[in-house]
Amino acid sequence: MNGELFGFYLNEEYLALAMVCALFCLLMFGYPVAFTLAGVALFYGYIGLDMQFFNLLPPRMYGVMNNSTLLAVPLFIFMGVMLERSGIAERLLVAMSTLFGGLRSGLAISVVLSGALLAASTGIVGASVVTMGLISLPIMLRQGYTPSFSSGVICSSGTLGQIIPPSIVLILLGDIMGVSVGDLFMAAVGPGLVLVLAYLAFAVIYCARTKPNTGYAHADDVAYRDIVWSAFKALAPPGVLILLVLGSIFFGIASPTEAAAIGAGGACVLALCFRKFSLKILSEVSERTLSLSSMVFMILMGAQAFGLVFRGLSGDDAIRNLVQGLSYGPTGFLISVMILLFILGCFLDFIEIVFIVVPILSPLVSEFGYDPLWFSVLIAVNLQMSFITPPFGFSLFYLKGVAPEGVSSADIYRGIIPFVVLQAVVIALIVLYPELVTAIPEYFRQ
C-alpha cells in the first residue's frame, strides 16, 4: 500500500515510531509478547508496505531455525533444570552456610557465594531465588539479620545467573549484536566477579555495623575439617561441570553449542550420581525445557517479523536521525541507552528488551565507535537489574511467594535498593575501565 491509507499519505518513519509505541502499550495491557510482536508487525506492514514485502519474512524465519548457535539455549536450559532437580542448590546452600556460619556476616557471604556458583551451574533465576528464600531467609531472620537486608542479598545474588556465564541472555545478545558467544562469555567473567565482590563487601560492611548474631561456634579443629570436607563434596561436582563447560569454550576446544551439550550430558551424570535420575524426572525436565525454549523462540520469531517491518518502514533511519539530532555525541548516546534500558527493565522482561530494543540500537553502536563486545556486556549488566527493580522485578515476586510471615513487599523493595546502586556502580566501572571486559578475551586470543 506504500504508506497510503484511505487517501491519506502516512510518513513511513512516523509509522515506525507509532509501531513501537503501539507495541509497548499492548505489552503494558498484558498481551502475550510473541503474538503482540507479530500482530503489530503485520498490522503496520499492511498499512505502510506492499504485501510483497512479506516475502522476505520466511527466509528470516528459516535463518533463525538454521542458526546453530541458538541451539545452545535449550541445551543450557536443560542443564540448569536437571541440576536444579538433582538437589545441587540445597547442597551448596547448606554447605556454604555451615562453612561460614561462625562469622558475623557468614550467612550473607554464603548466600552471595552460593548465588554465584548456582549462576555458573544452573543459571535459573527463579530456582535460585526460591531455593535460597526457602532455606536461607528463615535462618537469616532468626540470627538477627533485618528482613530488608536478607531479602536484598537473596534477590540480588539469585540474579547473578544473568551475567555470569553460561547465561541465556549472553547467548541471545551475542546473536543479535553479531558477537561471538564464546568471547562474550569470557568478557562477562570480569564484571561478574566484580559484582560478586561488591555484594560481599557490602554484606561484610553492613553486618559489621548491624552486628547480627553469629550462627554457632565450631567445637574443635576436627569438626571444622569435617565441615570443610562436606563443603568440598558439595562444591566439587558442579565445579567440575562448570570447568568442563566454560573451559572447553575458553580454550577453543568446543563451540558454545557443543559445550552446552557437554553441560546437558554432565547434568544427567550428576543426577545419576546423586540418585536423582529417573524417567519421571527426565520427562519433567524435558517438559520444562520445552516450555522455556518454546517461549524464547516464539518471541524470537515474532521479533523477526517486527524487526523486518520496522526496518522496512525506515525505523532504523528514524532512530539514527533522532539520536544524531540530539547532538550529544557518543557519550550522550551511551548514557541515554543505559537510562532507557534501566527504565524499560522496571516494566518489561529482559527477553522482551533483548528482542525488541537491542536490535534497534545495535546498528548505532559501531557508528558511535563502541566495541560491540564491550557494549553487549554493558547491556547484560543493565538488564540484570530488570529482575530486581520494582514494580515488575521477577526476583521480588519469587521471593515474596516463599517468604515467611513478617517479610513484607515493602521490606523486599527497601532491601534491593543498595544492590541496584551497586550494579549501577559496576556499570560505571565498566565504562571507566573497559579492561574489565576486554582483558580476558584478549588473553585467550594470544
N, C-alpha and C positions, 0 to 999 in steps of 0.2 A: 504493500500500500504506500510505501515510500513516504511515510510521515504525514499523509493527508487523510483526514477522517471527517466525514460529513461536511466536506467543503472547506475545512479549516486546516491550515498547514501547521504542523507541530514540529518545532525545532528538535532535532534528534538528541542534542546534548541535554536539553531540558527534560526530554522523555527519560533519558538515562538516570538523571538525578531523581526524577519522580519515581522511577522504578525502585531505586534504593530506599527512598522514604516509605513507599508502599510496603516493601519487604519488612522493614523494621516495625512498622505499625501492625502488620499482621502477626509478626512474631510476638509482639507485646500482648496481643489478644490470645496467645496460646495456640496458634495453629501449628501443625507439625512442620518441622523445619524443611525436610526433604521435599514434601509436596508443595510447600509455600514457595520455595525457590523455583521449582519447575513451573508452577502455576503462574507466578508473576512473570517469569521469563516468556512463557507462551503468550500471555495476555499483551504484554508490551511489545513483544516481537510481532504479533499480529497487527498492532496499531501502527508501529513505526517502520516495519521492514517488509520486504517482499517475502511471500511464503517460500519461495525457492531458497531463501537464506537458510532455512532449517535443514536443507540437505547437508549442511556442514556438521549437524549435530551427531548423526550416527558414527562418523569417523572419530569424533572426540570421545564418545562413549566407549568405542572399541579400544581407543588408546589407553583409557583407564583400565579396562579389563585386561589388556595386554601388558600392563606395567608390572614387571616382576618385583620391583622394589616394594610396592604396596602389599605384596604377599606377606611381608613381614608383619603387617598389622594383625591379622588373625592368629598368626603363629605366636607372637608375643602375648596376645590376649589369652590364648590357650595356656601358655606357660604361666602367666600370672594367676589365672583361675585355678589351675591344677596345684600350684604351690600354696594358694590360699586354702584349698581343701585338704592339703596334706598336714595342716596344723603348724606350718612353719612360723606364722606370725605369733601365735601363742607361745611357742618355744622361745623365740627371740625375746619377746617382752618379759617373760618370766625370768629368763637367764640374765638379761641386762638389769632388770630390777634387783635381782639378788646380788649381782656383781657390784653395783654402785649404791646399794641400799644404805650403806653406812655413812654416806656423805650427806651433807645438809641439802645439797641440790641433786642428790643421787637419782631420785625418780625422774626429775625433769631431764637430766642427762640421758638416762636410759630411754626415755620416750623419744628424744631427738635422734639418738643413735639408732634406735630400732626403726624409726621412720625412714632414716637414710638407707638402712640395709633393706628394708622392705621395698623402698623405691627402686633399688638396683636389682631386686629379685622379682617381686610381683608387679609393682608399678600400678596397682589398682587403688585409686584414692579412696573410694568408698569402703573397701575392705580394710584398709589400713586404719582409717579414722574410726570405724565401728569397732574393730578389734581393740585398739588402744583405749577407746572410750569405755568399753565393757570391762577391760582388765585393769587399766592403769588409773582411770579417773576416780573410782571409789577409793582406791588406796591413797592417791594423792590428797584427796579431801580429808581422809582420816589422819594423815600425817601433818595437817596444818597448812597445806597449800590453799590459796584462795581459789574459789570457783572460777573467777575470770582468768587468772594466770594458767590454771590447769587446763581450761578449755582452749585457751590460745595456743599453748605449746602443743597440745594434741592435734588441733586442726591444722596448724602450720606444718608440723612435722609430717602429718599424713599426706600433704600435698607435694612433698618433695619428689614424688614419682613423676611429676610433670616436667622436671628439669634434669633430674639425674637419669642417665641412660641405663637400660634401654627404655625410651619413652615414646609413647604413641604420638604425642604432639610433635616431637622432633622428627619422626618419620614423615608425618604429614607436611610439616614445614619444609623439610628438605625437598620433597617432591614439588611443592608449589613454588618455592624460591629457586629451584634449579640448583640445589647444593647437594653434594654427596652426603648421604645419611651417615656413612662412617665418619667423615670429617666432622659432621655436626655432633655426633656422639662424643667424639674426642674434645670438641670445643666446649661442650656443655659440662665437662668434668670440673674444670676450674671454678666457674660460677656456682656449680652445685656444692662444691666443698666450701667455698666462701660463705654460702648461705647457711650451711650446717654449722660452721664455726661461729657465725653471727648469732644463730639461735642458742648455741651452747654458751657463748659469752654472756648473752642477755640473761639466760637462766641462772648462771652462776652469780652474776651481779645482783639479780633480783632476789635470789634466795639468801644471799649474804645480808641483804637489808631486812627482809621479812622474817628470816630465821624460822622456817618451818621445822617441825620435829624430825629428827633423824629416824631412819627406819629401824635399825637394830644394830647391835654391836656384835662383831664376829667373835666367837668364843676363843678360837685359837688359830694358829697358822695352818694346821692340818685341815680344819673346817674350811678355811678360806681357799686352800688349794683345791678342795673338792668343788667349791663354788666356781673357781676359775675353770676347772676341768669341765664342769657342766655347761658353763657359758661357751667354751670352745666347741663342745659337741653340738650345741645349738647353732653356733655360727658357721662351723666348717662346711656342712652340706650346701647351704645357699651360697657361701663364699666361693666354693669350688665352682659352682654353676655360673656365678657371676664372672669369675675369671675366664671360664671357658667361652662364654658368650662374648663378653666385651674384649677379652684378649685376642680372640680369633679375628675380630673386626679391626682392632687397633694395629695388629701386626700383619694385616693383609692376608691372613690365612683363609678367611671366609668373607663373603659379602654379608651385609646385614640380614638379607633373607635367609642365607644359609645358616648364619649364626642363630637366627630366630628358630630355625628347625632344630638346631642343636639344643637350644633352650627348652623347646617343647618336649623333645625326647628326654632331656635330662630331668625335667619336672616329673615326667612319668616314672623315671627310675627312682627319684627321691620319694615319690608317693609309695612305690613298692617297698623301698627300704623302711619307711615309717609304717608299713602295713595299712596304708590308707587307700590303696588302689583296688578298685573293683569295677565290674562292668557298669554298675549303677552310678558310681562316681564318674566314670569316663563318659557316660551318657549325659549326666548333669553338666559336666564341664563343657562337653561339646555343644550342648544346647545353649549354655550361657555364652560361649564363644561365638556361636552362630548369631545369637541375638545382638550382641555388641558389634560384631563385624558388619552385620546387615545394616545396622543403624548408621555406622560410619560410611559405608559405601553408597547407601541410598542418598545420604546428604551430599556425598561427593558427586553422584550423578546429577542431582538437582543443581549443584553448584556449577557443574559443567554447562548446563543449559543457561543458567543465569549469567555466567561469565561470557558465554558466546553472544547472547543478545546484548549485554551491556557494552561489549566492545563493538558490536555491530551498530549500536546507536551512538558510537563515538564517546562513550562514557569515560574511557581511559584518557581521551584528549581533554574532556571537560575537567577531570580531576587534575590532570597535569597543568592545565591553564590556570585552574583555581589556585593550586599550590604555588606556581611560579608567579602569579599575580600578587600574592601576599608579600613578595619581596623580602622574605625573612632569611632566604638562603638555606644551606644545608642544616645549620643549627636549628633554625626555626622549624624546618621540616621534621627533624628528629624529635624535638620537644612536642610538636603538635601530634605526631603519630603516637608517642608514648602516652600522652594525656588522653587521646582518643581511645586507645586500646584499654586504658585503665577504666575509663567511663563505661565503655561498652561491656567490659568484664563484670561490672556491677549488675548487668541486666541479662547478658547472653552467656551461653555456654562456650567454652573455648573452641569446640569443634565448629560451632557456627561462625565464630570470629575468624578462624583459620580459613574456612572455605568461602566466606563472603568478603571480608575486609582485606585480608592479606593479598589475594590475587589482584585487587585493585591497586594496592600500594607497591607491590613488588617491582613493577617496571620503573618506578621512580627512584628506587634505592640506588641503582647503579648510576642513574642520571645525576644524582647529588653526590656521587663519589664515595659511597659507602660500600664496604665489603659485605656481600650478601651473607657470607657465613657468620660474620660478627653480628650483623643486623638480625639474623634469624635467631641467634641465641638471646639477643636483647628482647625480641618479641616473645620468646618462650618464657623468660623470667617474668615478663609483664603479664603474660596470660596465666601464669601460675597464680597470680593474685585473684583471678576471676573465681577461684574456688573458695576464697576466704573473705571476699568483700561483700558486705550487705548491699541490697536486701536479698539477692538470689545466690549467694555463695553456697555451693552444694555441700562443702565440708561442714558448714554450720548446721545445715539440716541433718546431715548424717549423725553428727554428734548429739544434737538435740533429741534425736529419736532414741538414743540409748543412754542419755544422761540420767543419773539418779535424781530423786527429788531434792530440791534445794538449788539446782543449777538451772537458772532461767535463761531465756533467749538474750536478755539484756546482759547477763554475765558473759555469755559466749561472744556477743558483739563487742563488749568492752575489752575482753581478753585478746581479741585478734588485732586490735589497733597497733600495739607495739610491733607486731610481726609484719604487718603491712608496711610500717615505717622502715623496718629492717630490709624488707625486699626493695623498697624504693632506694635505700642507701646502696644496696648491692647493684641496682641498675646504674646508679650514678658512678659507682666504682668501675663498672664495665665500660662506661662511656669515657671515663678519665684514664683508665688503664686497659686498653684493648688487648694487651698481652694476656690478661686473664682468660681470654677466649682463644687467641691465636697461638699461644706458646705450645700447647700440647700437640695440635695438628702439625705445626711446623717441625716439632721434634721428631715425630714419627715419619715425616716425609723425607728426612735426611737419610 
